[in-house]
């Protein structure tokens, strides 16, 4: 667990407050969030569809990342009152606004991946 009063935590909070790029990376950064967002650009998906589409993600991690994206307002969870319950995830308007950034990051990565593997 991390101390909120530590110099490192304070520096990180100040950076996120003052730098748009740092804020964006704090919201969508990590191994799984960009993949989740990219999958949801295609439209609504059920949990199991997302899990199958993202190779290597554990159930626990997918749930945690979806919750974080929901807290930031990028993803909406839709629960249908059925038995058994049906749950779908879709991007919000804010979530769809990440599309150009995700596409540019993907293009940059594809273009430069070979260079860093040498």
Buried (B, 14 or more C-beta within 10 A) or exposed (E): EEEEEEEEEEEBEEBBEEEEEBEEBBBBEBEBBBBBBBBBEEEEBEBEBBBEBBEEBEEEBBEEBBEBBBEBEBBBEEEEEEEEEEBBBBBBEEBBEBEEEBEEBEEEEEEEEEEEEE
